[in-house]
Amino acid sequence: MIVSPIPDEQMPTEAEILAAPDENYMDPRQLAFFRARLLHERETLLDAARETAINLQQQVDAPADPMDRATLEEDHTLELRVRDRERKHLHRINKALARIENGRYGWCEETDEPIGVRRLIVRPTATLTLEAQERRELRRRFDD
């Protein structure tokens, strides 16, 4: 199922999505809303990655002072760690976009129940209901 783009002036607001009746769950307008939100988030992450690459390329000369060099290396390490976390998030965004296209977005992978609009607004890449997520985290604690 391909979600047809809705013109910006017709795109539902977050308040409209939250106020929609249950029978509208994951209708074309809601799917378009979440698709637009995910695409925006993806573009933001890609812009940050491009900016990081440019910054790292521009800083080819290491400072002469060892303290400045250590600070610069620590900054680079931290920035790369953040970008790695963002890369993983980008993967989750792409998977969520694929679920929109195949009609599985908004449905729990474990229980096949609706994840819920409120949860998806907070975490648009969610694949589990809050209850299923809590059960999974509880199992992980006991397995460790």
Backbone as a chain_set.jsonl record, in Angstrom:
{"seq": "MIVSPIPDEQMPTEAEILAAPDENYMDPRQLAFFRARLLHERETLLDAARETAINLQQQVDAPADPMDRATLEEDHTLELRVRDRERKHLHRINKALARIENGRYGWCEETDEPIGVRRLIVRPTATLTLEAQERRELRRRFDD", "coords": {"N": [[0.844, -1.174, 0.0], [0.816, 2.042, -1.015], [1.298, 5.159, 0.344], [-0.427, 7.959, -0.474], [0.808, 11.211, -1.113], [-0.177, 13.954, 0.859], [-1.204, 17.242, 0.331], [0.575, 19.925, 1.943], [-1.096, 21.865, 3.121], [-3.338, 20.404, 3.675], [-2.495, 18.484, 5.381], [-2.948, 16.663, 8.314], [-2.926, 17.97, 11.653], [-1.005, 17.422, 14.674], [-2.745, 17.6, 16.85], [-5.199, 17.076, 15.587], [-4.768, 14.453, 14.782], [-4.551, 13.197, 17.279], [-7.133, 13.649, 18.213], [-8.723, 12.163, 16.575], [-11.236, 9.69, 15.883], [-11.25, 6.252, 17.083], [-11.822, 4.475, 14.992], [-10.572, 5.594, 12.846], [-7.986, 4.822, 12.942], [-4.817, 4.569, 11.675], [-5.597, 5.365, 9.134], [-5.501, 6.713, 5.741], [-4.856, 9.483, 6.094], [-3.674, 9.604, 8.659], [-1.51, 7.875, 8.251], [-0.137, 9.338, 6.302], [0.548, 11.56, 7.824], [2.344, 10.433, 9.731], [4.245, 9.405, 8.003], [5.256, 11.772, 6.834], [6.353, 12.919, 9.131], [8.343, 11.033, 9.799], [9.933, 11.138, 7.474], [10.851, 13.768, 7.651], [12.339, 13.621, 10.01], [14.255, 11.775, 9.184], [15.577, 13.243, 7.165], [16.667, 15.311, 8.698], [18.516, 13.862, 10.253], [20.209, 12.929, 8.213], [21.193, 15.359, 7.229], [22.674, 16.196, 9.466], [24.622, 14.206, 9.493], [25.927, 14.709, 7.077], [26.957, 17.238, 7.665], [28.715, 16.608, 9.741], [30.587, 15.044, 8.34], [31.661, 16.979, 6.63], [32.779, 18.742, 8.522], [34.723, 17.079, 9.707], [36.395, 16.64, 7.526], [37.346, 19.187, 7.042], [38.97, 19.707, 9.178], [41.71, 18.83, 9.003], [44.307, 19.446, 9.832], [46.006, 18.878, 12.731], [46.004, 20.404, 15.938], [48.932, 21.949, 17.343], [49.39, 21.985, 20.077], [49.325, 19.599, 22.634], [47.176, 19.296, 24.466], [45.086, 20.676, 23.218], [44.876, 19.091, 20.947], [44.108, 16.663, 22.078], [41.636, 17.389, 23.128], [40.283, 17.993, 20.741], [40.307, 15.468, 19.523], [38.761, 14.043, 21.347], [36.335, 15.413, 21.046], [35.777, 14.693, 18.385], [35.483, 11.922, 18.689], [33.251, 11.795, 20.372], [31.342, 13.022, 18.701], [31.294, 11.193, 16.583], [30.315, 8.966, 17.922], [27.746, 9.849, 18.561], [26.754, 10.125, 15.951], [26.815, 7.445, 15.173], [24.827, 6.369, 16.804], [22.714, 7.806, 15.741], [22.769, 6.743, 13.166], [21.84, 4.158, 13.629], [19.293, 4.84, 14.465], [18.353, 5.947, 12.121], [18.155, 3.669, 10.559], [16.011, 2.422, 11.889], [14.043, 4.299, 11.29], [13.856, 4.012, 8.495], [12.896, 1.391, 8.393], [10.415, 1.789, 9.601], [9.202, 3.438, 7.702], [9.039, 1.59, 5.636], [7.208, -0.163, 6.778], [4.972, 1.475, 6.743], [4.511, 1.55, 4.014], [3.955, -1.155, 3.505], [1.68, -1.622, 4.942], [1.811, -2.349, 7.654], [2.441, -0.536, 9.579], [2.057, 0.897, 12.767], [1.0, -1.252, 14.049], [1.439, -3.71, 16.509], [4.289, -5.768, 16.632], [4.403, -8.09, 18.135], [1.859, -8.633, 19.302], [-0.026, -7.908, 17.466], [-1.801, -5.898, 17.927], [-3.132, -2.507, 17.97], [-0.592, -0.058, 18.213], [-0.928, 2.495, 19.085], [-1.8, 5.9, 18.781], [-0.84, 7.999, 20.416], [1.542, 6.919, 21.486], [2.981, 6.505, 19.114], [3.288, 9.109, 18.234], [5.065, 10.1, 20.099], [7.168, 8.272, 19.779], [7.817, 7.572, 16.794], [8.965, 5.374, 15.539], [8.264, 3.136, 16.88], [7.63, -0.316, 17.426], [6.244, -1.956, 19.004], [3.511, -2.353, 21.316], [3.08, -0.432, 24.307], [2.784, -2.136, 26.511], [3.758, -4.588, 25.496], [6.394, -3.824, 25.004], [7.264, -3.296, 27.607], [7.074, -5.9, 28.684], [9.04, -7.179, 27.139], [11.355, -5.79, 27.942], [11.394, -6.505, 30.638], [11.811, -9.279, 30.415], [14.392, -9.202, 29.324], [15.854, -8.182, 31.481], [15.68, -10.277, 33.293], [16.95, -12.269, 31.866], [19.545, -11.429, 31.778]], "CA": [[0.0, 0.0, 0.0], [1.599, 3.265, -1.094], [0.582, 6.288, 0.93], [-0.365, 9.113, -1.374], [1.154, 12.426, -0.387], [-1.239, 14.921, 1.111], [-0.631, 18.594, 0.307], [0.869, 20.452, 3.278], [-2.235, 22.589, 3.701], [-4.338, 19.421, 4.084], [-1.867, 17.543, 6.308], [-3.53, 16.812, 9.651], [-2.037, 18.401, 12.727], [-0.878, 16.453, 15.767], [-3.987, 17.666, 17.628], [-6.235, 16.374, 14.825], [-4.454, 13.021, 14.851], [-4.9, 12.749, 18.623], [-8.578, 13.755, 18.416], [-9.423, 11.298, 15.62], [-11.866, 8.519, 16.509], [-10.504, 4.989, 16.977], [-12.034, 3.823, 13.695], [-9.676, 6.221, 11.861], [-6.619, 4.405, 13.242], [-3.948, 4.301, 10.537], [-6.22, 5.665, 7.84], [-4.514, 7.381, 4.884], [-4.398, 10.771, 6.64], [-2.739, 9.329, 9.752], [-0.29, 7.323, 7.661], [0.576, 10.447, 5.659], [1.107, 12.363, 8.921], [3.531, 9.76, 10.28], [5.242, 9.329, 6.924], [5.891, 13.097, 6.757], [7.163, 13.086, 10.345], [9.515, 10.165, 9.663], [10.788, 11.687, 6.41], [11.499, 14.969, 8.189], [13.351, 13.16, 10.97], [15.338, 11.166, 8.4], [16.328, 14.313, 6.504], [17.431, 15.984, 9.756], [19.665, 13.004, 10.577], [21.13, 12.922, 7.07], [21.858, 16.671, 7.224], [23.669, 16.183, 10.541], [25.723, 13.333, 9.055], [26.683, 15.453, 6.056], [27.687, 18.306, 8.35], [29.828, 15.964, 10.444], [31.599, 14.669, 7.348], [32.315, 18.217, 6.192], [33.599, 19.222, 9.64], [35.89, 16.217, 9.874], [37.28, 16.858, 6.382], [37.944, 20.516, 7.129], [39.901, 19.753, 10.298], [42.783, 17.878, 8.723], [45.51, 19.83, 10.573], [45.878, 18.731, 14.172], [46.665, 21.49, 16.67], [50.272, 21.621, 17.855], [49.308, 21.793, 21.526], [48.778, 18.266, 22.94], [45.878, 19.412, 25.146], [44.108, 21.037, 22.182], [44.726, 17.918, 20.094], [43.328, 15.683, 22.852], [40.263, 17.903, 23.175], [39.729, 17.832, 19.4], [40.069, 14.034, 19.315], [37.618, 13.676, 22.19], [35.159, 15.968, 20.37], [35.509, 13.854, 17.214], [35.0, 10.633, 19.186], [31.889, 12.005, 20.841], [30.502, 13.285, 17.537], [31.136, 9.932, 15.853], [29.444, 8.113, 18.73], [26.393, 10.363, 18.344], [26.369, 9.779, 14.583], [26.546, 6.017, 15.123], [23.498, 6.21, 17.401], [21.78, 8.334, 14.75], [22.731, 5.784, 12.063], [20.933, 3.096, 14.057], [17.947, 5.411, 14.448], [18.015, 6.077, 10.702], [17.733, 2.326, 10.146], [14.659, 2.217, 12.43], [13.152, 5.16, 10.511], [13.639, 3.372, 7.196], [12.034, 0.242, 8.614], [9.069, 2.31, 9.856], [8.678, 3.87, 6.403], [8.69, 0.37, 4.899], [5.964, -0.667, 7.373], [3.882, 2.298, 6.213], [4.261, 1.116, 2.63], [3.38, -2.51, 3.418], [0.445, -1.686, 5.717], [2.028, -2.868, 9.011], [2.788, 0.547, 10.5], [1.095, 1.169, 13.829], [0.527, -2.506, 14.623], [2.457, -4.362, 17.338], [4.922, -6.946, 16.031], [4.184, -9.272, 18.97], [0.461, -8.917, 19.617], [-0.858, -7.479, 16.337], [-2.735, -4.882, 18.41], [-2.685, -1.151, 17.659], [0.424, 0.511, 19.108], [-1.556, 3.686, 19.648], [-1.365, 7.166, 18.188], [-0.032, 8.761, 21.382], [2.885, 6.315, 21.542], [3.648, 6.745, 17.838], [3.676, 10.524, 18.168], [6.271, 10.224, 20.919], [8.209, 7.41, 19.197], [7.237, 7.112, 15.529], [9.576, 4.13, 15.079], [7.854, 2.059, 17.785], [7.12, -1.53, 16.779], [5.533, -2.712, 20.031], [2.684, -1.591, 22.246], [3.802, -0.135, 25.548], [2.753, -3.344, 27.342], [4.679, -5.562, 24.905], [7.742, -3.304, 25.224], [7.58, -3.52, 29.025], [7.322, -7.343, 28.857], [10.332, -7.479, 26.516], [12.409, -5.25, 28.812], [11.407, -7.325, 31.845], [12.487, -10.54, 30.054], [15.831, -8.929, 29.171], [16.45, -8.03, 32.814], [15.786, -11.6, 33.904], [17.903, -13.061, 31.079], [20.923, -10.942, 32.023]], "C": [[0.89, 1.238, 0.0], [0.751, 4.414, -0.584], [0.715, 7.474, -0.007], [-0.056, 10.363, -0.577], [-0.051, 13.353, -0.277], [-0.602, 16.296, 1.051], [-0.476, 19.14, 1.728], [-0.331, 21.132, 3.924], [-3.35, 21.65, 4.151], [-3.788, 18.401, 5.077], [-2.484, 17.744, 7.697], [-2.476, 17.249, 10.661], [-1.955, 17.287, 13.776], [-2.162, 16.421, 16.587], [-5.119, 16.93, 16.904], [-6.02, 14.868, 14.86], [-4.867, 12.463, 16.214], [-6.408, 12.73, 18.848], [-9.374, 12.81, 17.516], [-10.052, 10.106, 16.336], [-11.058, 7.245, 16.238], [-10.662, 4.325, 15.615], [-11.181, 4.435, 12.58], [-8.223, 5.776, 12.039], [-5.916, 3.933, 11.975], [-4.68, 4.394, 9.194], [-5.207, 6.446, 6.997], [-4.0, 8.716, 5.424], [-3.405, 10.552, 7.782], [-1.432, 8.771, 9.209], [0.531, 8.426, 6.99], [1.233, 11.338, 6.709], [2.398, 11.728, 9.437], [4.628, 9.615, 9.229], [5.99, 10.655, 6.817], [6.8, 13.33, 7.959], [8.448, 12.261, 10.253], [10.47, 10.685, 8.592], [11.528, 12.926, 6.885], [12.621, 14.581, 9.15], [14.544, 12.544, 10.241], [16.198, 12.239, 7.742], [17.18, 15.088, 7.51], [18.674, 15.181, 10.118], [20.682, 12.995, 9.442], [21.872, 14.258, 6.953], [22.962, 16.726, 8.278], [24.871, 15.328, 10.143], [26.58, 14.028, 8.008], [27.524, 16.55, 6.698], [28.886, 17.752, 9.117], [30.946, 15.614, 9.474], [32.369, 15.898, 6.873], [33.238, 18.736, 7.281], [34.862, 18.397, 9.81], [36.882, 16.401, 8.73], [38.005, 18.193, 6.478], [39.003, 20.597, 8.22], [41.019, 18.729, 10.108], [44.057, 18.193, 9.501], [45.25, 19.73, 12.068], [46.584, 19.894, 14.855], [48.014, 21.022, 17.224], [50.231, 21.305, 19.343], [48.657, 20.437, 21.834], [47.407, 18.315, 23.616], [44.779, 19.759, 24.127], [43.828, 19.847, 21.278], [43.87, 16.862, 20.801], [41.861, 16.11, 22.926], [39.573, 17.702, 21.83], [39.416, 16.357, 19.125], [38.879, 13.548, 20.132], [36.313, 14.191, 21.579], [34.775, 15.113, 19.17], [34.927, 12.505, 17.644], [33.546, 10.741, 19.629], [30.94, 12.216, 19.665], [30.268, 12.005, 16.735], [30.234, 8.953, 16.607], [27.982, 8.536, 18.557], [25.903, 9.975, 16.951], [26.08, 8.289, 14.445], [25.171, 5.716, 15.712], [22.43, 6.686, 16.414], [21.666, 7.4, 13.54], [21.782, 4.638, 12.393], [19.489, 3.589, 14.045], [17.455, 5.575, 13.005], [17.524, 4.734, 10.149], [16.305, 2.047, 10.639], [13.638, 3.076, 11.677], [12.839, 4.516, 9.165], [12.741, 2.141, 7.317], [10.588, 0.686, 8.868], [8.421, 2.777, 8.551], [8.271, 2.657, 5.557], [7.392, -0.23, 5.457], [4.764, 0.172, 6.924], [3.51, 1.805, 4.824], [3.604, -0.266, 2.561], [2.145, -2.704, 4.303], [0.591, -2.213, 7.13], [2.338, -1.78, 10.032], [1.663, 0.753, 11.506], [0.566, -0.078, 14.509], [1.684, -3.217, 15.313], [2.98, -5.623, 16.661], [4.662, -8.221, 16.828], [2.716, -9.642, 19.094], [-0.498, -8.613, 18.475], [-1.957, -6.498, 16.761], [-2.238, -3.514, 17.984], [-1.66, -0.656, 18.691], [-0.137, 1.742, 19.804], [-0.935, 4.96, 19.106], [-0.474, 7.943, 19.144], [1.398, 8.222, 21.443], [3.646, 6.594, 20.248], [4.04, 8.209, 17.66], [4.971, 10.733, 18.948], [7.435, 9.469, 20.3], [7.675, 6.819, 17.896], [7.848, 5.829, 14.978], [9.18, 2.938, 15.95], [7.283, 0.887, 16.994], [6.297, -2.377, 17.744], [4.6, -1.793, 20.808], [3.511, -1.351, 23.501], [3.875, -1.384, 26.43], [3.735, -4.393, 26.816], [6.13, -5.12, 25.109], [8.166, -3.54, 26.67], [7.866, -4.996, 29.289], [8.69, -7.714, 28.303], [11.477, -6.997, 27.406], [12.522, -6.062, 30.092], [12.108, -8.659, 31.575], [13.99, -10.335, 29.925], [16.519, -8.806, 30.526], [16.642, -9.382, 33.469], [16.779, -12.482, 33.172], [19.348, -12.657, 31.357], [21.422, -11.378, 33.338]], "O": [[1.647, 1.447, 0.948], [-0.379, 4.614, -1.031], [1.818, 7.936, -0.297], [-0.594, 10.557, 0.513], [-0.833, 13.501, -1.216], [0.446, 16.508, 1.661], [-1.291, 18.854, 2.605], [-0.558, 20.995, 5.126], [-4.218, 22.052, 4.926], [-4.53, 17.548, 5.564], [-2.535, 18.868, 8.197], [-1.293, 16.934, 10.529], [-2.739, 16.338, 13.757], [-2.622, 15.349, 16.978], [-5.91, 16.235, 17.541], [-6.976, 14.098, 14.956], [-5.462, 11.388, 16.295], [-6.91, 11.889, 19.593], [-10.586, 12.676, 17.687], [-9.475, 9.572, 17.284], [-10.283, 7.179, 15.284], [-9.732, 3.679, 15.133], [-11.077, 3.864, 11.495], [-7.329, 6.29, 11.366], [-6.374, 3.013, 11.298], [-4.427, 3.627, 8.264], [-4.146, 6.807, 7.506], [-2.83, 9.047, 5.232], [-2.394, 11.251, 7.858], [-0.357, 9.16, 9.666], [1.757, 8.442, 7.102], [2.348, 11.819, 6.507], [3.42, 12.402, 9.566], [5.814, 9.696, 9.551], [7.217, 10.668, 6.721], [7.894, 13.876, 7.817], [9.524, 12.751, 10.596], [11.686, 10.671, 8.786], [12.7, 13.116, 6.56], [13.714, 15.146, 9.105], [15.695, 12.759, 10.622], [17.426, 12.144, 7.763], [18.304, 15.478, 7.193], [19.758, 15.743, 10.273], [21.887, 13.047, 9.688], [23.055, 14.278, 6.614], [24.051, 17.238, 8.018], [26.012, 15.692, 10.427], [27.808, 13.949, 8.046], [28.674, 16.763, 6.312], [29.952, 18.367, 9.135], [32.118, 15.859, 9.756], [33.591, 15.854, 6.733], [34.367, 19.132, 6.994], [35.944, 18.942, 10.031], [38.092, 16.325, 8.948], [39.151, 18.314, 6.043], [39.855, 21.485, 8.179], [41.238, 17.869, 10.962], [44.823, 17.277, 9.802], [44.379, 20.415, 12.604], [47.645, 20.327, 14.405], [48.2, 19.844, 17.529], [50.97, 20.439, 19.812], [47.56, 20.155, 21.352], [46.565, 17.455, 23.359], [43.682, 19.202, 24.173], [42.684, 19.615, 20.885], [43.006, 16.242, 20.18], [40.958, 15.282, 22.799], [38.414, 17.288, 21.779], [38.371, 16.041, 18.557], [38.085, 12.735, 19.66], [35.302, 13.489, 21.591], [33.595, 14.835, 18.954], [33.985, 12.009, 17.026], [32.719, 9.89, 19.304], [29.849, 11.647, 19.641], [29.157, 11.766, 16.261], [29.479, 8.2, 15.993], [27.095, 7.693, 18.423], [24.762, 9.543, 16.793], [25.195, 7.903, 13.683], [24.432, 4.894, 15.171], [21.381, 6.059, 16.267], [20.591, 7.276, 12.953], [21.012, 4.198, 11.539], [18.575, 2.856, 13.666], [16.277, 5.364, 12.716], [16.58, 4.689, 9.359], [15.487, 1.503, 9.897], [12.508, 2.645, 11.45], [11.683, 4.482, 8.745], [11.918, 1.883, 6.439], [9.648, 0.038, 8.407], [7.235, 2.539, 8.322], [7.268, 2.704, 4.845], [6.571, -0.746, 4.698], [3.667, -0.358, 6.746], [2.33, 1.661, 4.502], [2.795, -0.526, 1.671], [1.622, -3.814, 4.406], [-0.421, -2.505, 7.768], [2.483, -2.068, 11.22], [0.484, 0.781, 11.153], [-0.23, 0.015, 15.444], [2.78, -3.313, 14.76], [2.202, -6.444, 16.175], [4.695, -9.316, 16.268], [2.358, -10.817, 19.006], [-1.659, -9.019, 18.516], [-2.929, -6.296, 16.033], [-1.059, -3.357, 17.667], [-1.852, -0.822, 19.896], [0.152, 1.992, 20.974], [0.284, 5.082, 18.989], [0.545, 8.492, 18.725], [2.354, 8.998, 21.45], [4.84, 6.89, 20.29], [5.033, 8.505, 16.996], [5.863, 11.457, 18.505], [8.563, 9.963, 20.293], [7.146, 5.708, 17.883], [7.304, 5.248, 14.039], [9.711, 1.842, 15.771], [6.551, 1.073, 16.022], [5.72, -3.391, 17.352], [4.864, -0.598, 20.942], [4.529, -2.008, 23.717], [4.915, -1.659, 27.028], [4.458, -5.015, 27.594], [7.0, -5.954, 25.359], [9.302, -3.94, 26.928], [8.793, -5.32, 30.031], [9.423, -8.481, 28.928], [12.458, -7.715, 27.601], [13.627, -6.287, 30.585], [12.901, -9.123, 32.394], [14.776, -11.178, 30.357], [17.643, -9.277, 30.698], [17.655, -9.614, 34.129], [17.393, -13.357, 33.784], [20.266, -13.46, 31.186], [22.554, -11.061, 33.705]]}, "num_chains": 1, "name": "protein.A"}
